[in-house]
Amino acid sequence: MKTSFAKLIIAPLAGALLAAAPMVQAVKDGGILKAYHRGTPPSGSIHEEATNSTVSPYMGVFNNLIMYDQSEPRNSTDSIVLDLATSWAWSDDKTRLTFKLREGVKWHDGKPFTAKDVQCTWDLVLGKRKARLRKNPRKSWYRNLEKVTVNGDTEATFHLKRPQPAFVTLLASGYSPVYPCHVPPKKMRTKPIGTGPFKFVELKQNEHVKFIKNENYWKAGKPHLDGIEWTIIKSRSTRVLAFIAGKFDLTFNVDVTIPLLKDVKEQAPNAVCELRTTNVSTNLIVNQDRAPFDNAKIRKAMVLTLDRQAFIDILGHGQTVMGGALLPPPGGVWGMPPEVLQNVAGFNPDVEANRAEARMIMESLGYGPDNRLKVKVATRNIAVYRDPSVILIDHLKEIYIDGELETVETSNWHAKVARKDYMVGLNLTGIGVDDPDAMFYENYACGSQRNYTGYCNKELEKLYEQQSMMTDVEARKKLVWEIDKRLQEDAARPIIFHGKAATCWQPYVKNFTTMVNSVYNGWRMEDVWLDK
């Protein structure tokens, strides 16, 4: 029998390649993932909340039409994948976006998912249903959405008033789940029902939030976990120490600060920790409807007293990021790079010169060493808010403003600032999508619920519209930078710094990926499994 020369060469080579190939670990099903949470979530209704305190635990209850690939760290249009939709297509004039939908999907209570649920969800967000959302923080995202129509049970079309290429990025966010038509908003706050991989079990105030596996999940073989339990521990040092001691498999979403990360790695060297830009900015908010802060001169003085590098050095050991409203590169896609940012008023590194100018402004208004302005500085009662608030109060003293810290519990914070029940505050603004449409319309548009300062500039509104219709990415970036520059110089919501922090997990937690430009989009958890 003849043996070819090729076979003699290929056979040993194939064997060598097989021997050298890395072993693919078999996925193990089962087990309860134990994570800690920093505080009681304000509710389980993602559409009504503006915090990852809700999104992180509850994202797994739901599905989107489309979503960001959970294995890709960077959210972009290239990383959008199908979820409840099987396809999407734009009309020729780019004003109609049609989704074909999956058949056979059921809600957790057994009722069928249909196109009507998609229509009901966005009718709810648009305020077109008799049932109302108690809070509607992202209604401004959809100001260009005229209506959603259905064609039978398996097709839904979004009708836009004008072209908006980035509309798909809004739908892919963890903030954009599909809700069931037959469940009222009130119930979604306390006992949410979705189509997702996990079912809500219970929430006990200041104790825990629990979820179990959806045995009838429409994605075959998922989820791998039997459930997820989030234990609520308000003290950051206590909860991080508990993780180090092995009592938890996973920390809360970017809860480990840069200083704490060093401790974690020293005391739990096997822990997997990923330090990420979060696309959450720390910013100064000033109620422009309340005297004396309706005076633009005072607001300008407050901006000039900020020593941004001091915040970065103290809180982030020099690793957090200076920027405008949008996260700068390399983490962000749309933010101003350093060479552009340095030309923005208020970002001059000569802090003493800035403060001298600020004191002159305050003195022209009658303030000085013997006539100081006393204010309460409101902030959320968690460490990541409190710590920079203390530094902010110290900086305000430099320009004759004496601040008294006022802490507000998580469940009340966003509602308080949304109704403008404050004078001065320190806020953290997380953006659900790294795109200017989400940032500008949610946080700076006239009348937006999330526009906490009341800033309104009709001239800039026209530029928001202009950039939103652009398809040339580089040209859009330049216009976005121009808009961002104006926002910073107008003290609309002065950005102090963009955060970096880590999420940590035990080495036996597999297939979990953290995102580099949003903390809201990576918590479906359907692919995660435990190797133990």
Residue pairs with C-beta under 8 A, 6 or more apart in sequence:
25 510
25 531
27 224
27 510
27 511
27 529
28 224
28 529
28 530
28 531
29 224
29 226
29 529
30 224
30 225
30 226
30 530
31 225
31 226
31 529
31 530
31 532
32 225
32 226
32 227
32 228
32 229
33 225
33 227
33 228
33 229
33 249
33 250
33 509
33 525
33 528
33 530
34 229
34 231
34 247
34 248
34 249
34 250
35 228
35 229
35 230
35 231
35 248
35 249
35 250
35 251
35 252
36 230
36 231
36 232
36 233
36 239
36 242
36 243
36 248
36 250
36 251
36 252
36 255
37 53
37 56
37 57
37 208
37 209
37 230
37 231
37 232
37 233
37 252
38 53
38 232
38 233
38 234
38 236
38 239
38 252
38 255
38 382
39 53
39 232
39 234
39 382
39 409
39 410
40 53
40 203
40 205
40 206
40 232
40 410
40 411
41 49
41 51
41 53
41 54
41 57
41 58
41 203
41 209
41 410
42 49
42 51
42 53
42 54
42 410
42 411
42 414
43 49
43 54
43 189
43 190
44 54
44 58
44 61
44 188
44 189
44 190
44 191
44 192
44 200
44 203
45 54
45 133
45 185
45 188
45 189
45 192
46 54
46 55
46 58
46 59
46 62
46 174
46 175
46 177
47 121
47 124
47 125
47 133
47 136
47 138
47 175
47 177
47 179
47 188
48 133
48 134
48 135
48 136
48 137
48 185
48 188
48 189
49 55
49 135
49 137
49 414
50 135
50 137
50 138
50 414
50 430
50 450
51 410
51 414
51 430
52 253
52 430
52 519
52 520
53 410
55 174
55 175
55 520
55 523
56 252
56 253
56 519
56 523
57 209
57 211
57 228
57 230
57 523
58 192
58 200
59 174
59 177
59 196
59 520
59 523
59 524
59 525
60 196
60 197
60 198
60 211
60 223
60 228
60 523
60 524
60 525
60 526
61 108
61 177
61 192
61 193
61 194
61 196
61 198
61 199
61 200
61 211
62 177
62 178
62 179
62 192
62 194
62 195
62 196
63 83
63 84
63 105
63 177
63 178
63 194
63 195
63 196
64 83
64 84
64 171
64 172
64 173
64 174
64 176
64 177
64 178
65 83
65 84
65 85
65 88
65 99
65 101
65 118
65 156
65 171
65 176
65 178
66 80
66 81
66 82
66 83
66 85
66 88
66 99
66 168
66 171
66 172
67 80
67 81
67 83
67 172
67 174
67 521
67 524
68 75
68 79
68 80
68 81
68 172
68 173
68 515
68 518
68 521
68 522
69 79
69 80
69 81
70 513
70 522
70 524
70 526
70 527
71 511
71 513
71 527
72 79
72 513
73 276
73 513
73 514
73 515
73 516
74 515
74 516
74 517
75 169
75 172
75 433
75 434
75 515
75 517
75 518
75 521
76 333
76 434
77 166
77 168
77 169
80 168
80 169
80 172
82 88
84 101
84 102
84 105
84 113
84 118
84 178
84 195
85 99
85 100
85 101
85 102
86 100
86 101
86 102
87 99
87 100
88 97
88 98
88 99
88 100
88 168
89 97
89 98
90 96
90 97
91 97
91 98
93 163
94 160
94 163
94 164
94 165
95 159
95 160
95 161
95 162
95 163
96 157
96 158
96 159
96 160
97 157
97 158
97 160
97 167
97 168
98 155
98 156
98 157
98 158
99 118
99 155
99 156
99 157
99 158
100 154
100 155
101 113
101 114
101 115
101 118
101 153
101 154
101 155
101 156
102 113
102 154
102 218
103 153
103 154
104 112
104 218
105 112
105 113
105 195
105 218
106 112
106 113
106 195
106 216
106 218
107 113
107 180
107 182
107 183
107 193
107 194
107 195
108 193
108 194
108 195
108 199
108 200
108 214
109 180
109 183
109 193
111 180
111 182
112 153
113 178
113 180
113 195
114 150
114 153
114 154
115 150
115 151
115 152
115 153
115 154
115 155
115 156
116 150
116 153
116 181
117 178
117 179
117 180
117 181
118 148
118 150
118 156
118 178
119 148
119 149
119 150
119 156
119 181
120 129
120 179
120 180
120 181
121 177
121 178
121 179
122 142
122 145
122 148
122 158
123 129
123 148
124 131
124 132
124 133
124 179
124 185
125 133
125 136
125 138
125 139
125 142
126 139
126 142
126 145
126 147
127 133
127 136
127 139
128 147
131 184
131 185
132 185
133 185
134 185
134 189
135 414
135 415
135 418
135 449
136 449
137 414
137 418
137 442
137 449
137 450
138 175
138 176
138 432
138 442
138 450
139 448
139 449
140 441
140 442
140 445
140 447
140 448
140 449
140 450
140 451
141 170
141 437
141 438
141 441
141 442
142 170
143 441
143 445
144 160
144 161
144 162
144 164
144 167
144 468
145 158
145 159
145 160
145 161
145 167
146 159
146 160
146 161
147 159
148 156
148 157
148 158
148 159
149 156
149 157
149 159
150 156
150 157
151 157
158 167
160 167
162 465
162 468
162 469
163 469
164 437
164 468
164 469
165 469
165 470
165 471
166 435
166 436
166 437
166 468
167 437
169 433
169 434
169 435
169 437
169 438
170 176
170 432
170 433
170 435
170 437
170 438
172 433
172 521
173 432
173 433
173 438
173 518
173 520
173 521
174 432
174 518
174 520
174 521
174 522
174 523
174 524
175 432
175 433
175 520
176 432
177 194
177 196
178 194
178 195
179 188
179 194
180 193
180 194
183 192
183 193
187 193
190 203
191 200
192 200
193 200
195 218
196 214
196 217
196 524
196 526
197 213
197 214
197 217
197 219
197 222
197 223
197 524
197 525
197 526
198 211
198 212
198 213
198 214
198 223
198 225
198 227
198 228
198 525
199 211
199 212
199 213
199 214
200 210
200 211
201 210
201 211
201 212
201 227
202 208
202 209
202 210
203 209
203 210
206 232
206 234
207 231
207 232
208 229
208 230
208 231
208 232
209 229
209 230
209 232
210 227
210 228
210 229
210 230
211 227
211 228
211 229
212 226
212 227
213 223
213 225
213 226
213 227
214 223
217 223
217 526
219 526
222 526
222 527
223 525
223 526
223 527
223 528
224 526
224 527
224 528
224 529
224 530
225 525
225 528
225 529
225 530
228 525
231 248
233 239
233 242
234 382
236 255
236 260
236 382
236 383
239 248
239 251
239 252
239 255
240 251
240 255
240 256
240 260
240 263
240 264
242 248
243 250
243 251
243 264
243 268
243 271
243 504
244 263
244 264
244 267
244 268
244 271
246 268
246 506
248 506
249 505
249 506
249 508
249 509
249 530
250 503
250 504
250 505
250 506
250 509
250 512
251 502
251 503
251 504
251 505
252 503
253 503
253 519
253 523
254 276
254 278
254 280
254 499
254 501
254 502
254 503
254 514
254 519
255 501
255 503
256 264
256 273
256 501
256 502
256 503
256 504
257 315
257 316
257 384
257 501
257 502
258 275
258 315
258 316
258 317
258 319
258 320
258 500
258 501
258 502
259 317
261 273
261 275
261 502
261 504
264 271
264 273
264 502
264 504
265 271
265 273
268 504
270 506
270 507
271 504
271 505
271 506
271 507
272 504
272 505
272 506
272 507
272 509
273 502
273 503
273 504
274 502
274 503
274 504
274 514
275 319
275 500
275 501
275 502
276 331
276 500
276 501
276 502
276 503
276 514
276 515
276 516
277 321
277 327
277 331
277 332
277 498
277 499
277 500
277 516
277 517
278 430
278 498
278 499
278 500
278 501
278 519
279 327
279 331
279 332
279 430
279 431
279 434
279 498
279 517
279 518
279 519
280 428
280 429
280 430
280 431
280 498
280 499
280 519
281 323
281 325
281 327
281 428
281 429
281 495
281 496
281 497
281 498
281 499
282 311
282 388
282 426
282 427
282 428
282 495
282 496
282 497
282 498
282 499
283 426
283 427
283 428
283 429
283 493
283 494
283 495
283 496
284 302
284 303
284 306
284 392
284 424
284 425
284 426
284 427
284 493
284 494
284 496
285 417
285 422
285 424
285 425
285 426
285 427
285 452
285 453
285 493
286 293
286 299
286 302
286 423
286 424
286 425
286 453
286 491
287 293
287 420
287 422
287 423
287 424
287 425
287 452
287 453
287 454
288 294
288 299
288 453
288 454
288 455
289 420
289 454
290 420
290 423
292 298
292 365
292 373
293 299
293 423
293 424
295 365
296 491
297 361
297 364
297 365
298 361
298 362
298 365
298 373
299 491
300 358
300 361
300 491
301 357
301 358
301 359
301 361
301 362
301 399
302 358
302 396
302 399
302 401
302 424
302 491
302 494
303 346
303 491
303 494
304 346
304 354
304 355
304 357
304 358
304 361
304 399
305 354
305 355
305 358
305 395
305 396
305 398
305 399
306 346
306 354
306 392
306 395
306 494
306 496
307 351
307 395
308 322
308 347
308 496
308 497
309 322
309 349
309 351
310 351
310 391
310 395
311 320
311 388
311 391
311 496
311 497
312 318
312 319
312 320
312 321
312 322
312 497
314 391
315 387
315 388
315 391
315 497
316 497
316 499
316 500
319 500
320 497
320 498
320 499
320 500
321 327
321 328
321 331
321 497
321 498
321 499
321 500
322 328
322 338
322 341
322 347
322 497
322 498
323 332
323 335
323 336
323 341
323 495
323 497
323 498
324 335
324 336
324 341
324 344
324 481
324 484
324 485
324 487
324 488
324 495
325 335
325 439
325 440
325 443
325 444
325 484
325 487
325 488
325 493
325 495
326 332
326 334
326 335
326 336
326 434
326 436
326 439
326 480
326 484
327 333
327 334
327 335
327 431
327 434
327 498
327 517
328 335
328 336
328 337
328 338
328 341
328 498
329 335
329 337
331 498
331 516
331 517
332 434
332 498
332 517
333 434
333 435
333 517
334 434
334 435
334 436
334 439
334 477
334 480
335 484
336 344
336 481
336 484
336 485
340 481
340 485
341 347
343 485
344 485
344 488
344 489
345 488
345 489
346 354
346 488
346 489
346 491
346 494
347 488
348 354
355 398
355 399
358 398
358 399
359 398
359 399
359 400
361 399
362 368
362 373
362 399
362 400
362 401
367 373
367 399
367 400
367 401
368 400
369 400
371 400
372 400
372 401
372 402
373 400
373 401
373 402
374 401
374 402
374 404
375 396
375 401
375 402
375 403
375 404
375 423
375 424
376 403
376 404
376 405
376 406
376 422
376 423
376 424
377 389
377 392
377 393
377 396
377 403
377 404
377 405
377 406
377 424
377 425
377 426
378 406
378 407
378 408
378 416
378 417
378 422
378 423
378 424
378 425
378 426
379 385
379 386
379 389
379 405
379 406
379 407
379 408
379 425
379 426
379 427
380 386
380 407
380 408
380 409
380 410
380 413
380 427
380 428
381 407
381 408
381 409
381 410
381 413
382 410
384 428
384 499
384 501
385 426
385 427
385 428
386 405
386 407
388 426
388 496
389 405
389 426
390 405
392 403
392 426
392 496
393 403
393 404
393 405
396 402
396 403
397 403
403 424
406 422
408 416
416 422
417 425
417 427
417 452
418 449
418 450
418 452
420 452
420 454
425 452
427 452
427 493
428 499
429 443
429 493
430 518
430 519
430 520
431 438
431 439
431 442
431 443
431 518
432 438
432 518
432 520
432 521
433 518
433 521
434 517
434 518
436 464
436 467
436 468
436 476
436 480
436 483
437 464
437 468
440 464
440 467
440 483
441 448
441 464
442 448
442 450
442 451
443 450
443 451
443 452
443 493
444 451
444 455
444 457
444 460
444 464
444 487
444 492
444 493
445 451
445 461
445 464
446 456
446 457
446 458
446 461
447 456
452 493
453 492
453 493
455 487
455 490
455 492
455 493
457 486
457 490
457 492
460 483
460 486
460 487
463 479
463 482
463 483
464 483
466 479
467 476
467 479
467 480
467 483
470 476
470 479
487 493
488 494
488 495
503 514
505 512
508 530
508 531
508 532
509 528
509 530
509 531
510 528
510 529
510 530
510 531
511 527
511 528
511 529
512 525
512 527
512 528
513 522
514 522
515 521
515 522
